[in-house]
Amino acid sequence: MTRKSQLLLWSGGLAAVVAIAGGVYAYSQLAPYIQIGGAYIAKQDCSCLFVEGRSEASCATEFSPDIKRFRVAVDRSALPARARVTTRLAILSSEATYEAGFGCAVTR
């Protein structure tokens, strides 16, 4: 292996390490904001759906375009007593739970 090819190999490896470290740093800085945004959307969507009684399409318009970045799942299996809205972006998720007579609260 020539000195030039060794240098290219080392510089490529160093660039990969720097890129990975930069990605980890960026993720660690953005994760709290993603978590807060997801919790806000979950809670507001939960209140819109189960307290106000609006449709999913109607509620989604309040958060456009931000809600399009999140995957939103609505669990109505325990209605009328309880329901759950979960938002997910990458590996981060938030959840709000509706309880009849109490409304919605962030639970995760």
BELDA-V929365 format. One record per residue. PHI is phi in whole degrees, -180 to 180 (* if undefined). BURIAL is + if it has 16 or more other ideal C-beta (glycine too) atoms within 10 Angstrom, else -. Layout:
((PHI | BURIAL) (PHI | BURIAL))
This chain:
((* | -) (-78 | -) (-62 | -) (-66 | -) (-69 | -) (-64 | -) (-63 | -) (-64 | -) (-64 | -) (-63 | -) (-67 | -) (-65 | -) (-64 | -) (-64 | -) (-62 | -) (-65 | -) (-63 | -) (-64 | -) (-65 | -) (-66 | -) (-62 | -) (-64 | -) (-65 | -) (-64 | -) (-63 | -) (-61 | -) (-62 | -) (-65 | -) (-81 | -) (-88 | -) (-54 | -) (-62 | -) (-70 | -) (-64 | +) (-63 | +) (-65 | -) (-62 | +) (-65 | +) (-66 | +) (-62 | +) (-64 | +) (-61 | +) (-68 | +) (-67 | +) (-66 | +) (-59 | +) (-64 | +) (-63 | +) (-74 | +) (-103 | +) (-93 | -) (-83 | -) (76 | -) (-86 | +) (-79 | -) (-61 | -) (-63 | -) (-66 | -) (-69 | +) (-64 | +) (-66 | -) (-70 | -) (-111 | +) (-69 | -) (-91 | -) (-61 | -) (-66 | +) (-68 | -) (-77 | -) (-99 | +) (-92 | -) (-111 | +) (-120 | -) (-114 | +) (-108 | -) (-105 | -) (-63 | -) (-106 | -) (-64 | -) (-89 | -) (-81 | -) (-154 | -) (-151 | +) (-142 | +) (-120 | +) (-119 | +) (-114 | +) (-141 | -) (-136 | +) (58 | -) (-99 | -) (-96 | +) (-137 | +) (-135 | +) (-147 | +) (-127 | +) (-120 | +) (-98 | +) (-127 | -) (-55 | -) (88 | -) (-120 | -) (89 | -) (-112 | +) (-145 | -) (-71 | +) (-114 | +) (-159 | -))
